[in-house]
Amino acid sequence: MRTMALKDPSFTIGIEEEYLLVEQQSRDLVGDMPQSLFEAAQRAVQGQVAREFLKSQIEVGTGVHRSPDAAGSELAQLRCIVAKLAGEHGLAPIAASTHPFARWSTQQPTERERYQALAKDLAGVGRRLVICGMHVHVGIEEDELRIDLFNQARYFLPHLLVLSTSSPFAEGEDTGLKSYRLAAYQELPRTGLPGRFEGWQEYRQTVDLLVRNGIIEDASKIWWDLRPSAQFPTLEMRITDVCTRIEDAVCVAAMYQSILRMLYRLRRANQTWRTYPLFLLAENRWRAQRYGVAGSLFDLGKGELVAFGDLVEELLTMLREDAEALGCLSAIEHARTIVAGGTSADRQLACFHAALKAGASREEALHSVVDHLIKETVAGLEGGRGHSPAAMPPSTARSAPVT
């Protein structure tokens, strides 16, 4: 790309979140989301709610926004509406990437042709996908620029994962990971950190090879940690767990948006972020997944491990100009609060061990974690950051497809 030929991207933003639905009495996952609940949600937020892979899941997606705060405000409204309607059926959503004790063997795929076909194709590994994630779309309209930023942004994906971790448990066990979700997801094909592409043509040729041979219908079946959206001119970040607290989700989305603007700013100055071997990027991904905010990642420029808190400070300094231009400086600075207080994964573990210390059985302690997640998912969101759920208009323009 020639610098003079570049057209500024819009950097619009949209957020998708997937929730697990639990029975308030048993705290276990619901066997099948009531059709009346889903229909009521559809009426309340047309086009912004969908069934997910499992019958115990529901997905929401915001419209197109200029700022992460605006997207977060709408996301809060969507959460409130889902929580209110679920409550009328004795259910509650939890914004966590795994359920503390649910068994994957009892879960069933949604009776929708797309998901039934997926379940058949993915076989045993698909049956273990009792996981949820958060996806963030940022508008990068030009194809070649989208691939250029795609190649560079891979470096920062582990940093974003650290700030979002919410899946320490699986089937009643403390996995020792802050994001067990990625371990389960990694069993699927076409997942993980993507490789580097020389340009849009090479990317399209790669995808078209699979399409032409009937492996996938389109690029929506590519589930990398970062991908060009198959439906919109956006770069879709998919590595993160779903954040239990809305303010954490807004922070992660703002960080991602600011990183893309920073990389574009460098590109305008005929500079680029250095490319590192996928092997080293994957090592940081593992360290993020395993240790979370209390751990360290490689600063590959220095060639040494650095405490994540120090990396956040460096990143905030690097992104300040871009966050100010995007109007999200306070949102990215919330990363300091996450580092200091931990993520949802840290709070879930603290809740579990506090219950055990107080004399609870293991089953009771796991139930207390579910109760904690139910409350924290909607804590402080009455009406959605100052708005009444009933007053929320349906969105007419969308960057984050609910699929």
Buried (B, 14 or more C-beta within 10 A) or exposed (E): EEEEEBEEBBBBBBBBBBBBBBBBEEBBBBEBBBEEBBEBBBEBBEBBBBBBBBBBBBBBBBBBBBBBBBBBBBBBBBBBBBBBBBBEBEBBBBBBBBBBBBEBEEBEBBEBEBBEEBBEEBEEEBBBBBBBBBBBBBBBBBBBBBBBBBBBBBBBBBBBBBBBBBBBBBBBEBBEBBBBBBBBBEEBBBBBBBEBBEBBEEBBEBBEEBBEEEEBEEBBBBBBBBBBBBBBBBBBBBBBBBBBBBBBBBBBBBBBBBBBBBBBEEBEEEEEBEEBEBEEBBBBBBBBBBBBBBBBBBBBEEEEBEBBBEBBBEBBEEBBBBBEBBBBBEBBBBBBEBBEEBBBBBBBBEBBEEBBEEEBEEEEBBBBBBBBBBEBBBEEBEBBBEBEBEEBEEBEEBBBBBB
